[in-house]
């Protein structure tokens, strides 16, 4: 009996022995997640190097998000600043222990990175420690260091339209009579155009102070003012420089917009 069993095994009849399975071969053409991450990382690094080589300044093609700027990140965790106009004066650069702030239309910005320009002796120090939004429109830095922009739009209104009496330096040349017809329509269009230019100019400065123009400035908070403060302030006449720079009549050959006093500076020149 034992001999038969052994013979059966020798003849291959016993099949109880386990069969060894061949291991599956991995396709050499597939990419792992690690490989994909390496490719994406390499392309990102190459893009950053190319950006810095071309711009000579930024590795993100001019995009400077707040979370990669240490000063902005620090301010973010400290929370926003809320100051009155009287408190804002303390941040005009005269105290080296404090940052340099300026405000524009109620929003406060840190311009400490531009201490050479906004600090004591700087060409724009007149704007430090205050909200001088009107001066950014009219270009009259000394006379218009105020947030009151009423009538500032006439800086951009054609010179053949008389100024209202409350905004005129010389009341004898101010508009004293109501106009109708084509003249009224012309004036309305000019005022609409001028108000849009005021908005664009303020937004242009705001973008720069937010750091979108490549300068290391950033927003820090707001100015606190009592309700109805503007109505209590007397209206300001348009300064002589703004009057002189008003655009020529639209019907004249050399028509065009009034010069934005800070356009070149905001552009980095």
C-alpha positions as CSV (number, residue, x, y, z in Angstrom):
1,X,0.0,0.0,0.0
2,X,2.8,2.4,0.9
3,X,4.6,1.5,-2.4
4,X,1.5,2.4,-4.4
5,X,1.2,5.7,-2.7
6,X,4.9,6.5,-3.3
7,X,4.5,5.5,-6.9
8,X,1.5,7.7,-7.3
9,X,3.4,10.7,-6.1
10,X,6.3,9.9,-8.5
11,X,3.8,9.7,-11.4
12,X,2.4,13.2,-10.5
13,X,-1.0,11.9,-9.3
14,X,-0.7,13.5,-5.9
15,X,-1.8,17.2,-6.4
16,X,-2.0,18.4,-2.8
17,X,1.2,20.4,-2.9
18,X,0.6,24.2,-3.1
19,X,1.4,26.0,-6.3
20,X,3.7,29.2,-6.0
21,X,2.0,32.2,-7.8
22,X,4.2,34.5,-9.9
23,X,4.3,38.1,-8.6
24,X,2.5,40.7,-10.6
25,X,4.8,43.0,-12.5
26,X,4.3,46.8,-12.0
27,X,3.8,48.8,-15.2
28,X,6.9,50.9,-15.8
29,X,4.8,53.6,-17.5
30,X,2.7,54.6,-14.5
31,X,3.5,57.7,-12.4
32,X,3.2,57.7,-8.6
33,X,1.8,60.7,-6.7
34,X,5.4,61.4,-5.6
35,X,6.5,61.7,-9.2
36,X,3.6,64.1,-10.0
37,X,4.5,66.2,-7.0
38,X,8.1,66.4,-8.1
39,X,7.1,67.5,-11.6
40,X,4.7,70.1,-10.3
41,X,7.3,71.4,-7.8
42,X,10.0,71.6,-10.4
43,X,7.7,73.5,-12.8
44,X,6.8,75.9,-10.0
45,X,10.4,76.5,-9.1
46,X,11.3,77.1,-12.7
47,X,8.4,79.6,-13.0
48,X,9.6,81.5,-9.9
49,X,13.2,81.6,-11.2
50,X,11.9,82.9,-14.6
51,X,9.8,85.5,-12.9
52,X,12.7,86.8,-10.9
53,X,15.0,86.8,-13.9
54,X,12.5,88.9,-16.0
55,X,11.2,91.2,-13.3
56,X,14.4,91.4,-11.2
57,X,12.2,91.8,-8.2
58,X,9.4,89.3,-7.8
59,X,9.3,85.5,-7.9
60,X,5.5,85.6,-8.4
61,X,5.3,87.9,-11.5
62,X,4.5,91.0,-9.3
63,X,1.9,89.2,-7.1
64,X,2.8,89.9,-3.5
65,X,0.1,88.2,-1.3
66,X,-0.1,89.5,2.3
67,X,0.7,86.2,3.8
68,X,4.3,86.2,2.5
69,X,5.0,89.7,3.9
70,X,6.2,89.5,7.5
71,X,5.0,93.0,8.5
72,X,1.5,92.5,7.1
73,X,1.3,89.0,8.7
74,X,2.3,90.5,12.1
75,X,-0.3,93.2,11.8
76,X,-2.9,90.6,10.8
77,X,-2.5,88.8,14.1
78,X,-2.4,92.0,16.1
79,X,-5.7,93.2,14.7
80,X,-6.8,96.4,13.0
81,X,-5.9,99.9,14.2
82,X,-8.6,102.4,14.9
83,X,-7.4,106.0,15.5
84,X,-9.0,109.5,15.6
85,X,-7.4,112.2,13.5
86,X,-5.8,113.6,16.6
87,X,-4.2,110.3,17.4
88,X,-3.1,109.7,13.8
89,X,-0.8,112.8,14.1
90,X,1.4,110.9,16.4
91,X,2.5,108.5,13.6
92,X,4.0,111.2,11.3
93,X,7.5,109.8,11.5
94,X,8.8,112.2,14.1
95,X,8.9,109.4,16.7
96,X,11.3,106.7,15.5
97,X,9.7,104.2,17.9
98,X,6.4,104.4,16.0
99,X,5.5,103.3,12.5
100,X,4.6,105.9,9.9
101,X,0.9,106.0,9.0
102,X,-1.1,108.0,6.6
103,X,-4.8,107.8,5.8
104,X,-6.7,108.0,2.6
105,X,-10.4,108.5,2.5
106,X,-10.7,107.1,6.1
107,X,-8.4,104.1,5.6
108,X,-5.1,104.0,7.4
109,X,-1.9,102.6,5.8
110,X,1.5,101.8,7.1
111,X,4.1,103.5,4.9
112,X,7.1,102.9,7.2
113,X,8.9,101.2,4.3
114,X,9.0,104.5,2.5
115,X,10.5,106.5,5.4
116,X,12.8,108.3,3.1
117,X,9.7,109.7,1.3
118,X,7.1,109.9,4.1
119,X,9.4,110.5,7.0
120,X,10.7,113.9,8.3
121,X,12.3,115.8,5.4
122,X,10.7,113.5,2.8
123,X,8.9,115.0,-0.2
124,X,5.6,113.4,0.9
125,X,6.0,113.9,4.6
126,X,3.1,116.4,4.4
127,X,0.8,113.4,4.1
128,X,2.2,111.5,7.0
129,X,0.1,111.3,10.2
130,X,-3.1,112.6,8.6
131,X,-5.9,111.9,6.0
132,X,-5.1,114.3,3.2
133,X,-7.3,112.7,0.6
134,X,-8.2,116.1,-1.0
135,X,-4.5,116.9,-1.6
136,X,-4.1,113.6,-3.5
137,X,-6.7,114.9,-5.9
138,X,-5.8,118.6,-6.2
139,X,-2.0,118.3,-5.9
140,X,-2.1,121.2,-3.4
141,X,-0.2,119.4,-0.6
142,X,0.0,122.2,2.0
143,X,-3.4,123.8,1.5
144,X,-5.5,120.6,1.1
145,X,-4.3,118.3,4.0
146,X,-7.9,117.3,4.7
147,X,-10.2,114.4,4.0
148,X,-12.9,116.8,2.8
149,X,-13.2,116.2,-0.9
150,X,-16.2,118.3,-1.6
151,X,-15.6,120.3,-4.8
152,X,-12.3,118.6,-5.5
153,X,-13.8,117.1,-8.6
154,X,-13.7,120.5,-10.3
155,X,-9.9,119.8,-10.6
156,X,-10.9,117.6,-13.5
157,X,-13.8,119.7,-14.9
158,X,-13.2,121.7,-18.1
159,X,-12.1,125.3,-17.5
160,X,-14.9,126.8,-19.4
161,X,-17.4,125.8,-16.7
162,X,-17.4,128.4,-13.9
163,X,-16.8,127.2,-10.4
164,X,-19.7,127.3,-7.9
165,X,-19.3,130.3,-5.5
166,X,-18.4,128.1,-2.5
167,X,-15.5,126.6,-4.4
168,X,-14.1,129.7,-6.1
169,X,-11.2,131.8,-4.9
170,X,-12.7,134.8,-6.7
171,X,-16.5,135.0,-6.1
172,X,-16.7,137.5,-8.9
173,X,-15.8,134.9,-11.5
174,X,-18.0,132.2,-10.0
175,X,-21.1,130.8,-11.4
176,X,-24.0,133.0,-10.3
177,X,-26.8,132.1,-12.6
178,X,-28.6,128.8,-13.4
179,X,-27.9,127.4,-16.8
180,X,-30.2,125.4,-19.1
181,X,-30.2,123.4,-22.3
182,X,-26.9,122.3,-23.9
183,X,-24.8,124.1,-21.4
184,X,-26.5,122.3,-18.5
185,X,-26.0,118.9,-20.2
186,X,-22.3,119.7,-21.0
187,X,-21.7,120.6,-17.3
188,X,-23.5,117.5,-16.1
189,X,-21.4,115.3,-18.4
190,X,-18.2,117.1,-17.2
191,X,-19.1,116.6,-13.5
192,X,-19.9,112.9,-14.1
193,X,-16.5,112.4,-15.9
194,X,-14.7,114.3,-13.2
195,X,-16.2,112.3,-10.3
196,X,-15.2,109.1,-12.0
197,X,-11.7,110.4,-12.4
198,X,-11.6,111.3,-8.7
199,X,-12.6,107.7,-7.8
200,X,-10.0,106.3,-10.2
201,X,-7.3,108.6,-8.7
202,X,-8.1,107.7,-5.1
203,X,-8.2,104.0,-6.0
204,X,-4.9,104.3,-7.8
205,X,-3.3,105.6,-4.6
206,X,-5.1,103.0,-2.5
207,X,-3.7,100.2,-4.6
208,X,-0.2,101.5,-4.1
209,X,-0.7,101.9,-0.3
210,X,-2.1,98.3,-0.1
211,X,1.2,97.1,-1.6
212,X,-0.3,96.1,-5.0
213,X,2.2,98.3,-6.8
214,X,5.3,96.5,-5.5
215,X,5.9,98.9,-2.5
216,X,6.0,97.5,1.0
217,X,3.0,99.4,2.3
218,X,-0.1,97.9,3.7
219,X,-3.5,98.7,5.2
220,X,-3.7,98.7,9.0
221,X,-7.1,100.1,10.0
222,X,-9.5,103.0,9.8
223,X,-9.9,106.6,11.1
224,X,-12.7,107.1,13.7
225,X,-14.7,110.3,13.2
226,X,-18.0,111.4,14.8
227,X,-21.1,111.1,12.8
228,X,-21.9,114.3,10.7
229,X,-18.3,115.6,11.0
230,X,-18.2,116.6,7.3
231,X,-21.3,118.8,7.5
232,X,-19.7,120.8,10.3
233,X,-16.7,121.7,8.2
234,X,-16.7,124.8,6.0
235,X,-16.4,124.1,2.3
236,X,-12.9,124.7,0.8
237,X,-12.3,126.7,-2.3
238,X,-10.4,125.0,-5.1
239,X,-6.7,125.8,-4.7
240,X,-4.9,128.0,-7.3
241,X,-2.8,125.1,-8.6
242,X,-5.8,122.9,-9.2
243,X,-7.6,125.8,-10.9
244,X,-4.6,126.4,-13.2
245,X,-4.4,122.7,-14.1
246,X,-8.0,122.3,-15.0
247,X,-8.4,120.7,-18.5
248,X,-9.2,122.9,-21.5
249,X,-12.7,123.0,-22.9
250,X,-13.7,119.8,-24.6
251,X,-14.4,121.7,-27.8
252,X,-10.9,123.0,-28.0
253,X,-8.3,121.2,-30.1
254,X,-6.0,120.3,-27.2
255,X,-8.8,118.7,-25.1
256,X,-8.0,116.1,-22.5
257,X,-8.0,115.2,-18.8
258,X,-6.4,117.2,-16.1
259,X,-3.0,115.9,-14.9
260,X,-3.0,113.5,-12.0
261,X,-0.3,114.9,-9.8
262,X,0.8,111.5,-8.4
263,X,0.4,109.2,-11.5
264,X,4.2,109.0,-12.1
265,X,5.0,108.3,-8.5
266,X,2.5,105.5,-8.2
267,X,3.9,104.0,-11.3
268,X,7.2,103.6,-9.6
269,X,9.1,106.5,-11.2
